Amino acid sequence: METNRLWNSEEKMTGKIILDTSILMTPHIHGIDIFRELERLGFTDFLVPEGVFRELKKCVEKKRGKERIAAKVGLELASMCRRIEGSGEDIDNLIIELAMDSGSAIATNDRELRIKAKKKGIDVVGMRGLSHLDFL
């Protein structure tokens, strides 16, 4: 059986997952209830780094149409999560560092972030088939 990074030595799931900008914009773009989907996968502690809030605010200011609305929805959803500190220019590297330090998984639709995280042994959740979230 493959070892899952989310399981600690007592065989209990940590339940922590860090959400990035792309996954927070998913509900508006694809109509997926990300919290219900993440809970279905066993996650109960939703974490959003400060840098993701900044990215979403920037999208609200600079984007138009669907992307702007998706960023507004993403900000609303992010405010329902636990905000975590973290600084750095590269938000992807920050998310990976925070996930490694906290033993969290990462929820993203960003291909580059997904590849980097998997190389570091971090569990990644993302869209599967445009209809639900799953481990990738």
CORBEL-V751358 format. One record per helix or strand of 2 or more residues. SS is the DSSP state (alpha for helix, beta for strand). FROM is the first residue (numbers start at 0). TO is the last residue. If there is no record, write none. Layout:
SS|FROM|TO, SS|FROM|TO
This chain:
beta|15|18, alpha|20|29, alpha|33|39, beta|44|48, alpha|49|61, alpha|64|77, beta|81|83, alpha|90|101, beta|104|106, alpha|110|118, beta|123|127, beta|131|134
